[in-house]
């Protein structure tokens, strides 16, 4: 059976079994991490800063995962 996913709400600090992904942090190197909120807080969460990245990516289709050559 599927185990419940337990996450702490990033806004009210409560533990929720039904976390809502509200924020994705992208690291320049290595994996990023996700921030979750409870269903009560998710609608109240500020707009994702990632939205800027999405818009930027839409304007520059080739800029999504480019990394400077080293
Ligand atoms: Zn909450």
PDB file of the backbone (N, CA, C, O) and the ligand in Angstrom, with CONECT records:
HET     ZN  A 101       1
ATOM      1  N   UNK A   1       0.842  -1.199   0.000  1.00  0.00           N
ATOM      2  CA  UNK A   1       0.000   0.000   0.000  1.00  0.00           C
ATOM      3  C   UNK A   1       0.875   1.247   0.000  1.00  0.00           C
ATOM      4  O   UNK A   1       2.041   1.215   0.396  1.00  0.00           O
ATOM      5  N   UNK A   2       0.297   2.315  -0.443  1.00  0.00           N
ATOM      6  CA  UNK A   2       1.031   3.573  -0.472  1.00  0.00           C
ATOM      7  C   UNK A   2       1.071   4.188   0.917  1.00  0.00           C
ATOM      8  O   UNK A   2       0.043   4.388   1.563  1.00  0.00           O
ATOM      9  N   UNK A   3       2.251   4.473   1.343  1.00  0.00           N
ATOM     10  CA  UNK A   3       2.374   5.134   2.641  1.00  0.00           C
ATOM     11  C   UNK A   3       2.023   6.605   2.509  1.00  0.00           C
ATOM     12  O   UNK A   3       2.319   7.229   1.489  1.00  0.00           O
ATOM     13  N   UNK A   4       1.405   7.151   3.517  1.00  0.00           N
ATOM     14  CA  UNK A   4       1.078   8.583   3.445  1.00  0.00           C
ATOM     15  C   UNK A   4       2.349   9.417   3.383  1.00  0.00           C
ATOM     16  O   UNK A   4       3.347   9.114   4.036  1.00  0.00           O
ATOM     17  N   UNK A   5       2.289  10.454   2.596  1.00  0.00           N
ATOM     18  CA  UNK A   5       3.421  11.354   2.478  1.00  0.00           C
ATOM     19  C   UNK A   5       3.304  12.420   3.557  1.00  0.00           C
ATOM     20  O   UNK A   5       2.370  13.222   3.557  1.00  0.00           O
ATOM     21  N   UNK A   6       4.249  12.419   4.463  1.00  0.00           N
ATOM     22  CA  UNK A   6       4.215  13.374   5.563  1.00  0.00           C
ATOM     23  C   UNK A   6       5.161  14.518   5.262  1.00  0.00           C
ATOM     24  O   UNK A   6       6.358  14.317   5.054  1.00  0.00           O
ATOM     25  N   UNK A   7       4.616  15.708   5.243  1.00  0.00           N
ATOM     26  CA  UNK A   7       5.461  16.881   5.038  1.00  0.00           C
ATOM     27  C   UNK A   7       5.070  17.950   6.043  1.00  0.00           C
ATOM     28  O   UNK A   7       3.941  17.986   6.532  1.00  0.00           O
ATOM     29  N   UNK A   8       6.025  18.819   6.339  1.00  0.00           N
ATOM     30  CA  UNK A   8       5.709  19.939   7.205  1.00  0.00           C
ATOM     31  C   UNK A   8       5.365  21.139   6.337  1.00  0.00           C
ATOM     32  O   UNK A   8       6.090  21.475   5.401  1.00  0.00           O
ATOM     33  N   UNK A   9       4.268  21.769   6.656  1.00  0.00           N
ATOM     34  CA  UNK A   9       3.881  22.967   5.937  1.00  0.00           C
ATOM     35  C   UNK A   9       4.914  24.061   6.189  1.00  0.00           C
ATOM     36  O   UNK A   9       5.280  24.348   7.329  1.00  0.00           O
ATOM     37  N   UNK A  10       5.363  24.653   5.114  1.00  0.00           N
ATOM     38  CA  UNK A  10       6.398  25.672   5.234  1.00  0.00           C
ATOM     39  C   UNK A  10       5.839  26.983   5.779  1.00  0.00           C
ATOM     40  O   UNK A  10       6.592  27.872   6.175  1.00  0.00           O
ATOM     41  N   UNK A  11       4.523  27.093   5.796  1.00  0.00           N
ATOM     42  CA  UNK A  11       3.912  28.348   6.220  1.00  0.00           C
ATOM     43  C   UNK A  11       3.463  28.301   7.676  1.00  0.00           C
ATOM     44  O   UNK A  11       3.787  29.191   8.463  1.00  0.00           O
ATOM     45  N   UNK A  12       2.718  27.260   8.027  1.00  0.00           N
ATOM     46  CA  UNK A  12       2.188  27.200   9.396  1.00  0.00           C
ATOM     47  C   UNK A  12       2.899  26.150  10.239  1.00  0.00           C
ATOM     48  O   UNK A  12       2.600  25.992  11.423  1.00  0.00           O
ATOM     49  N   UNK A  13       3.832  25.438   9.634  1.00  0.00           N
ATOM     50  CA  UNK A  13       4.684  24.488  10.347  1.00  0.00           C
ATOM     51  C   UNK A  13       3.923  23.265  10.840  1.00  0.00           C
ATOM     52  O   UNK A  13       4.450  22.486  11.635  1.00  0.00           O
ATOM     53  N   UNK A  14       2.705  23.092  10.383  1.00  0.00           N
ATOM     54  CA  UNK A  14       1.971  21.902  10.775  1.00  0.00           C
ATOM     55  C   UNK A  14       2.367  20.742   9.877  1.00  0.00           C
ATOM     56  O   UNK A  14       2.777  20.919   8.730  1.00  0.00           O
ATOM     57  N   UNK A  15       2.230  19.560  10.437  1.00  0.00           N
ATOM     58  CA  UNK A  15       2.480  18.364   9.645  1.00  0.00           C
ATOM     59  C   UNK A  15       1.210  18.016   8.888  1.00  0.00           C
ATOM     60  O   UNK A  15       0.118  17.985   9.455  1.00  0.00           O
ATOM     61  N   UNK A  16       1.371  17.757   7.598  1.00  0.00           N
ATOM     62  CA  UNK A  16       0.222  17.403   6.790  1.00  0.00           C
ATOM     63  C   UNK A  16       0.493  16.115   6.026  1.00  0.00           C
ATOM     64  O   UNK A  16       1.617  15.861   5.592  1.00  0.00           O
ATOM     65  N   UNK A  17      -0.527  15.322   5.871  1.00  0.00           N
ATOM     66  CA  UNK A  17      -0.394  14.090   5.090  1.00  0.00           C
ATOM     67  C   UNK A  17      -0.781  14.317   3.636  1.00  0.00           C
ATOM     68  O   UNK A  17      -0.659  13.419   2.803  1.00  0.00           O
ATOM     69  N   UNK A  18      -1.244  15.515   3.341  1.00  0.00           N
ATOM     70  CA  UNK A  18      -1.617  15.846   1.962  1.00  0.00           C
ATOM     71  C   UNK A  18      -0.904  17.127   1.532  1.00  0.00           C
ATOM     72  O   UNK A  18      -1.545  18.142   1.260  1.00  0.00           O
ATOM     73  N   UNK A  19       0.402  17.071   1.475  1.00  0.00           N
ATOM     74  CA  UNK A  19       1.169  18.274   1.152  1.00  0.00           C
ATOM     75  C   UNK A  19       0.903  18.757  -0.268  1.00  0.00           C
ATOM     76  O   UNK A  19       0.665  17.977  -1.190  1.00  0.00           O
ATOM     77  N   UNK A  20       0.954  20.060  -0.397  1.00  0.00           N
ATOM     78  CA  UNK A  20       0.812  20.679  -1.710  1.00  0.00           C
ATOM     79  C   UNK A  20       2.139  21.331  -2.053  1.00  0.00           C
ATOM     80  O   UNK A  20       2.666  22.139  -1.289  1.00  0.00           O
ATOM     81  N   UNK A  21       2.664  20.972  -3.197  1.00  0.00           N
ATOM     82  CA  UNK A  21       3.936  21.547  -3.610  1.00  0.00           C
ATOM     83  C   UNK A  21       3.732  23.010  -3.986  1.00  0.00           C
ATOM     84  O   UNK A  21       2.976  23.322  -4.907  1.00  0.00           O
ATOM     85  N   UNK A  22       4.400  23.891  -3.279  1.00  0.00           N
ATOM     86  CA  UNK A  22       4.195  25.315  -3.528  1.00  0.00           C
ATOM     87  C   UNK A  22       5.459  26.007  -4.025  1.00  0.00           C
ATOM     88  O   UNK A  22       5.412  27.147  -4.488  1.00  0.00           O
ATOM     89  N   UNK A  23       6.554  25.330  -3.929  1.00  0.00           N
ATOM     90  CA  UNK A  23       7.802  26.016  -4.247  1.00  0.00           C
ATOM     91  C   UNK A  23       8.855  24.982  -4.603  1.00  0.00           C
ATOM     92  O   UNK A  23       9.021  23.983  -3.904  1.00  0.00           O
ATOM     93  N   UNK A  24       9.548  25.226  -5.673  1.00  0.00           N
ATOM     94  CA  UNK A  24      10.632  24.340  -6.064  1.00  0.00           C
ATOM     95  C   UNK A  24      11.904  25.156  -6.146  1.00  0.00           C
ATOM     96  O   UNK A  24      12.001  26.132  -6.889  1.00  0.00           O
ATOM     97  N   UNK A  25      12.864  24.734  -5.371  1.00  0.00           N
ATOM     98  CA  UNK A  25      14.137  25.442  -5.375  1.00  0.00           C
ATOM     99  C   UNK A  25      15.082  24.710  -6.310  1.00  0.00           C
ATOM    100  O   UNK A  25      15.368  23.526  -6.131  1.00  0.00           O
ATOM    101  N   UNK A  26      15.554  25.426  -7.294  1.00  0.00           N
ATOM    102  CA  UNK A  26      16.497  24.830  -8.224  1.00  0.00           C
ATOM    103  C   UNK A  26      17.913  25.222  -7.834  1.00  0.00           C
ATOM    104  O   UNK A  26      18.241  26.402  -7.704  1.00  0.00           O
ATOM    105  N   UNK A  27      18.716  24.235  -7.656  1.00  0.00           N
ATOM    106  CA  UNK A  27      20.112  24.504  -7.354  1.00  0.00           C
ATOM    107  C   UNK A  27      20.904  24.540  -8.649  1.00  0.00           C
ATOM    108  O   UNK A  27      20.620  23.793  -9.586  1.00  0.00           O
ATOM    109  N   UNK A  28      21.890  25.408  -8.692  1.00  0.00           N
ATOM    110  CA  UNK A  28      22.712  25.515  -9.900  1.00  0.00           C
ATOM    111  C   UNK A  28      23.462  24.212 -10.130  1.00  0.00           C
ATOM    112  O   UNK A  28      23.674  23.792 -11.268  1.00  0.00           O
ATOM    113  N   UNK A  29      23.853  23.591  -9.051  1.00  0.00           N
ATOM    114  CA  UNK A  29      24.551  22.316  -9.146  1.00  0.00           C
ATOM    115  C   UNK A  29      23.856  21.325  -8.243  1.00  0.00           C
ATOM    116  O   UNK A  29      23.558  21.629  -7.088  1.00  0.00           O
ATOM    117  N   UNK A  30      23.601  20.155  -8.759  1.00  0.00           N
ATOM    118  CA  UNK A  30      22.953  19.126  -7.957  1.00  0.00           C
ATOM    119  C   UNK A  30      21.458  19.342  -7.911  1.00  0.00           C
ATOM    120  O   UNK A  30      20.931  20.305  -8.468  1.00  0.00           O
ATOM    121  N   UNK A  31      20.789  18.431  -7.239  1.00  0.00           N
ATOM    122  CA  UNK A  31      19.325  18.476  -7.183  1.00  0.00           C
ATOM    123  C   UNK A  31      18.833  19.628  -6.329  1.00  0.00           C
ATOM    124  O   UNK A  31      19.502  20.044  -5.384  1.00  0.00           O
ATOM    125  N   UNK A  32      17.677  20.132  -6.662  1.00  0.00           N
ATOM    126  CA  UNK A  32      17.051  21.138  -5.829  1.00  0.00           C
ATOM    127  C   UNK A  32      16.217  20.475  -4.765  1.00  0.00           C
ATOM    128  O   UNK A  32      16.373  19.284  -4.496  1.00  0.00           O
ATOM    129  N   UNK A  33      15.330  21.239  -4.155  1.00  0.00           N
ATOM    130  CA  UNK A  33      14.439  20.633  -3.176  1.00  0.00           C
ATOM    131  C   UNK A  33      13.085  21.295  -3.268  1.00  0.00           C
ATOM    132  O   UNK A  33      12.940  22.389  -3.814  1.00  0.00           O
ATOM    133  N   UNK A  34      12.099  20.612  -2.727  1.00  0.00           N
ATOM    134  CA  UNK A  34      10.727  21.082  -2.828  1.00  0.00           C
ATOM    135  C   UNK A  34      10.245  21.603  -1.485  1.00  0.00           C
ATOM    136  O   UNK A  34      10.651  21.112  -0.432  1.00  0.00           O
ATOM    137  N   UNK A  35       9.394  22.580  -1.534  1.00  0.00           N
ATOM    138  CA  UNK A  35       8.782  23.124  -0.335  1.00  0.00           C
ATOM    139  C   UNK A  35       7.292  22.850  -0.414  1.00  0.00           C
ATOM    140  O   UNK A  35       6.656  23.094  -1.439  1.00  0.00           O
ATOM    141  N   UNK A  36       6.750  22.345   0.670  1.00  0.00           N
ATOM    142  CA  UNK A  36       5.348  21.970   0.682  1.00  0.00           C
ATOM    143  C   UNK A  36       4.564  22.818   1.675  1.00  0.00           C
ATOM    144  O   UNK A  36       5.105  23.325   2.658  1.00  0.00           O
ATOM    145  N   UNK A  37       3.283  22.953   1.390  1.00  0.00           N
ATOM    146  CA  UNK A  37       2.370  23.596   2.315  1.00  0.00           C
ATOM    147  C   UNK A  37       1.171  22.682   2.508  1.00  0.00           C
ATOM    148  O   UNK A  37       0.901  21.805   1.688  1.00  0.00           O
ATOM    149  N   UNK A  38       0.456  22.901   3.608  1.00  0.00           N
ATOM    150  CA  UNK A  38      -0.768  22.146   3.807  1.00  0.00           C
ATOM    151  C   UNK A  38      -1.856  22.725   2.883  1.00  0.00           C
ATOM    152  O   UNK A  38      -1.715  23.842   2.385  1.00  0.00           O
ATOM    153  N   UNK A  39      -2.920  21.976   2.661  1.00  0.00           N
ATOM    154  CA  UNK A  39      -3.964  22.452   1.738  1.00  0.00           C
ATOM    155  C   UNK A  39      -4.575  23.782   2.162  1.00  0.00           C
ATOM    156  O   UNK A  39      -5.040  24.553   1.322  1.00  0.00           O
ATOM    157  N   UNK A  40      -4.573  24.049   3.469  1.00  0.00           N
ATOM    158  CA  UNK A  40      -5.136  25.316   3.935  1.00  0.00           C
ATOM    159  C   UNK A  40      -4.259  26.492   3.524  1.00  0.00           C
ATOM    160  O   UNK A  40      -4.753  27.575   3.208  1.00  0.00           O
ATOM    161  N   UNK A  41      -2.973  26.264   3.535  1.00  0.00           N
ATOM    162  CA  UNK A  41      -2.042  27.360   3.275  1.00  0.00           C
ATOM    163  C   UNK A  41      -1.690  27.493   1.801  1.00  0.00           C
ATOM    164  O   UNK A  41      -1.323  28.576   1.345  1.00  0.00           O
ATOM    165  N   UNK A  42      -1.797  26.416   1.068  1.00  0.00           N
ATOM    166  CA  UNK A  42      -1.346  26.440  -0.324  1.00  0.00           C
ATOM    167  C   UNK A  42      -1.951  27.594  -1.120  1.00  0.00           C
ATOM    168  O   UNK A  42      -1.228  28.266  -1.855  1.00  0.00           O
ATOM    169  N   UNK A  43      -3.276  27.849  -0.993  1.00  0.00           N
ATOM    170  CA  UNK A  43      -3.857  28.964  -1.762  1.00  0.00           C
ATOM    171  C   UNK A  43      -3.350  30.325  -1.308  1.00  0.00           C
ATOM    172  O   UNK A  43      -3.444  31.310  -2.040  1.00  0.00           O
ATOM    173  N   UNK A  44      -2.811  30.370  -0.089  1.00  0.00           N
ATOM    174  CA  UNK A  44      -2.361  31.643   0.461  1.00  0.00           C
ATOM    175  C   UNK A  44      -0.888  31.892   0.180  1.00  0.00           C
ATOM    176  O   UNK A  44      -0.355  32.973   0.430  1.00  0.00           O
ATOM    177  N   UNK A  45      -0.269  30.887  -0.332  1.00  0.00           N
ATOM    178  CA  UNK A  45       1.172  31.012  -0.520  1.00  0.00           C
ATOM    179  C   UNK A  45       1.477  32.062  -1.574  1.00  0.00           C
ATOM    180  O   UNK A  45       0.743  32.189  -2.554  1.00  0.00           O
ATOM    181  N   UNK A  46       2.534  32.803  -1.387  1.00  0.00           N
ATOM    182  CA  UNK A  46       2.905  33.815  -2.384  1.00  0.00           C
ATOM    183  C   UNK A  46       3.196  33.163  -3.726  1.00  0.00           C
ATOM    184  O   UNK A  46       3.520  31.978  -3.795  1.00  0.00           O
ATOM    185  N   UNK A  47       3.080  33.936  -4.774  1.00  0.00           N
ATOM    186  CA  UNK A  47       3.387  33.404  -6.105  1.00  0.00           C
ATOM    187  C   UNK A  47       4.796  32.834  -6.144  1.00  0.00           C
ATOM    188  O   UNK A  47       5.705  33.331  -5.478  1.00  0.00           O
ATOM    189  N   UNK A  48       4.952  31.812  -6.914  1.00  0.00           N
ATOM    190  CA  UNK A  48       6.240  31.155  -6.988  1.00  0.00           C
ATOM    191  C   UNK A  48       7.258  32.037  -7.679  1.00  0.00           C
ATOM    192  O   UNK A  48       7.016  32.522  -8.784  1.00  0.00           O
ATOM    193  N   UNK A  49       8.383  32.247  -7.044  1.00  0.00           N
ATOM    194  CA  UNK A  49       9.484  32.929  -7.746  1.00  0.00           C
ATOM    195  C   UNK A  49       9.847  32.199  -9.030  1.00  0.00           C
ATOM    196  O   UNK A  49      10.340  32.797  -9.986  1.00  0.00           O
ATOM    197  N   UNK A  50       9.593  30.902  -9.032  1.00  0.00           N
ATOM    198  CA  UNK A  50       9.870  30.121 -10.227  1.00  0.00           C
ATOM    199  C   UNK A  50       9.083  30.600 -11.435  1.00  0.00           C
ATOM    200  O   UNK A  50       9.479  30.358 -12.575  1.00  0.00           O
ATOM    201  N   UNK A  51       7.973  31.274 -11.191  1.00  0.00           N
ATOM    202  CA  UNK A  51       7.176  31.775 -12.310  1.00  0.00           C
ATOM    203  C   UNK A  51       8.022  32.680 -13.194  1.00  0.00           C
ATOM    204  O   UNK A  51       7.843  32.719 -14.411  1.00  0.00           O
ATOM    205  N   UNK A  52       8.926  33.391 -12.583  1.00  0.00           N
ATOM    206  CA  UNK A  52       9.823  34.246 -13.359  1.00  0.00           C
ATOM    207  C   UNK A  52      10.692  33.400 -14.264  1.00  0.00           C
ATOM    208  O   UNK A  52      10.953  33.759 -15.412  1.00  0.00           O
ATOM    209  N   UNK A  53      11.135  32.275 -13.735  1.00  0.00           N
ATOM    210  CA  UNK A  53      11.966  31.395 -14.551  1.00  0.00           C
ATOM    211  C   UNK A  53      11.158  30.830 -15.707  1.00  0.00           C
ATOM    212  O   UNK A  53      11.653  30.691 -16.826  1.00  0.00           O
ATOM    213  N   UNK A  54       9.904  30.509 -15.412  1.00  0.00           N
ATOM    214  CA  UNK A  54       9.056  29.935 -16.455  1.00  0.00           C
ATOM    215  C   UNK A  54       8.841  30.960 -17.562  1.00  0.00           C
ATOM    216  O   UNK A  54       8.927  30.633 -18.745  1.00  0.00           O
ATOM    217  N   UNK A  55       8.564  32.192 -17.173  1.00  0.00           N
ATOM    218  CA  UNK A  55       8.367  33.234 -18.171  1.00  0.00           C
ATOM    219  C   UNK A  55       9.647  33.460 -18.957  1.00  0.00           C
ATOM    220  O   UNK A  55       9.632  33.625 -20.177  1.00  0.00           O
ATOM    221  N   UNK A  56      10.738  33.463 -18.237  1.00  0.00           N
ATOM    222  CA  UNK A  56      12.013  33.684 -18.887  1.00  0.00           C
ATOM    223  C   UNK A  56      12.308  32.558 -19.862  1.00  0.00           C
ATOM    224  O   UNK A  56      12.805  32.788 -20.964  1.00  0.00           O
ATOM    225  N   UNK A  57      12.002  31.354 -19.449  1.00  0.00           N
ATOM    226  CA  UNK A  57      12.238  30.202 -20.312  1.00  0.00           C
ATOM    227  C   UNK A  57      11.355  30.275 -21.552  1.00  0.00           C
ATOM    228  O   UNK A  57      11.758  29.879 -22.645  1.00  0.00           O
ATOM    229  N   UNK A  58      10.140  30.790 -21.359  1.00  0.00           N
ATOM    230  CA  UNK A  58       9.223  30.883 -22.484  1.00  0.00           C
ATOM    231  C   UNK A  58       9.730  31.890 -23.512  1.00  0.00           C
ATOM    232  O   UNK A  58       9.537  31.732 -24.717  1.00  0.00           O
ATOM    233  N   UNK A  59      10.376  32.917 -23.002  1.00  0.00           N
ATOM    234  CA  UNK A  59      10.895  33.937 -23.911  1.00  0.00           C
ATOM    235  C   UNK A  59      12.214  33.499 -24.539  1.00  0.00           C
ATOM    236  O   UNK A  59      12.585  33.940 -25.626  1.00  0.00           O
ATOM    237  N   UNK A  60      12.898  32.633 -23.836  1.00  0.00           N
ATOM    238  CA  UNK A  60      14.190  32.177 -24.329  1.00  0.00           C
ATOM    239  C   UNK A  60      14.216  30.654 -24.274  1.00  0.00           C
ATOM    240  O   UNK A  60      14.736  30.061 -23.329  1.00  0.00           O
ATOM    241  N   UNK A  61      13.653  30.041 -25.294  1.00  0.00           N
ATOM    242  CA  UNK A  61      13.449  28.579 -25.271  1.00  0.00           C
ATOM    243  C   UNK A  61      14.727  27.790 -25.072  1.00  0.00           C
ATOM    244  O   UNK A  61      14.678  26.641 -24.633  1.00  0.00           O
ATOM    245  N   UNK A  62      15.861  28.374 -25.383  1.00  0.00           N
ATOM    246  CA  UNK A  62      17.095  27.605 -25.308  1.00  0.00           C
ATOM    247  C   UNK A  62      17.831  27.841 -24.003  1.00  0.00           C
ATOM    248  O   UNK A  62      18.958  27.380 -23.826  1.00  0.00           O
ATOM    249  N   UNK A  63      17.189  28.564 -23.082  1.00  0.00           N
ATOM    250  CA  UNK A  63      17.926  28.947 -21.886  1.00  0.00           C
ATOM    251  C   UNK A  63      17.580  28.084 -20.681  1.00  0.00           C
ATOM    252  O   UNK A  63      18.037  28.357 -19.571  1.00  0.00           O
ATOM    253  N   UNK A  64      16.780  27.049 -20.888  1.00  0.00           N
ATOM    254  CA  UNK A  64      16.254  26.321 -19.747  1.00  0.00           C
ATOM    255  C   UNK A  64      17.347  25.732 -18.866  1.00  0.00           C
ATOM    256  O   UNK A  64      17.465  26.079 -17.691  1.00  0.00           O
ATOM    257  N   UNK A  65      18.125  24.860 -19.429  1.00  0.00           N
ATOM    258  CA  UNK A  65      19.077  24.139 -18.586  1.00  0.00           C
ATOM    259  C   UNK A  65      20.529  24.394 -18.993  1.00  0.00           C
ATOM    260  O   UNK A  65      21.428  23.591 -18.743  1.00  0.00           O
ATOM    261  N   UNK A  66      20.703  25.519 -19.613  1.00  0.00           N
ATOM    262  CA  UNK A  66      22.065  25.805 -20.044  1.00  0.00           C
ATOM    263  C   UNK A  66      22.948  26.154 -18.862  1.00  0.00           C
ATOM    264  O   UNK A  66      22.546  26.866 -17.942  1.00  0.00           O
ATOM    265  N   UNK A  67      24.119  25.650 -18.912  1.00  0.00           N
ATOM    266  CA  UNK A  67      25.096  26.009 -17.913  1.00  0.00           C
ATOM    267  C   UNK A  67      26.333  26.542 -18.606  1.00  0.00           C
ATOM    268  O   UNK A  67      26.710  26.069 -19.678  1.00  0.00           O
ATOM    269  N   UNK A  68      26.950  27.511 -17.999  1.00  0.00           N
ATOM    270  CA  UNK A  68      28.172  28.036 -18.616  1.00  0.00           C
ATOM    271  C   UNK A  68      29.237  26.950 -18.692  1.00  0.00           C
ATOM    272  O   UNK A  68      29.403  26.144 -17.777  1.00  0.00           O
ATOM    273  N   UNK A  69      29.936  26.954 -19.785  1.00  0.00           N
ATOM    274  CA  UNK A  69      30.988  25.953 -19.917  1.00  0.00           C
ATOM    275  C   UNK A  69      32.113  26.262 -18.947  1.00  0.00           C
ATOM    276  O   UNK A  69      32.466  27.416 -18.701  1.00  0.00           O
ATOM    277  N   UNK A  70      32.648  25.205 -18.417  1.00  0.00           N
ATOM    278  CA  UNK A  70      33.725  25.411 -17.460  1.00  0.00           C
ATOM    279  C   UNK A  70      34.997  24.742 -17.949  1.00  0.00           C
ATOM    280  O   UNK A  70      36.025  24.804 -17.275  1.00  0.00           O
TER     281      UNK A  70
HETATM  282 ZN    ZN A 101      -0.127  25.303   6.532  1.00  0.00          ZN
END
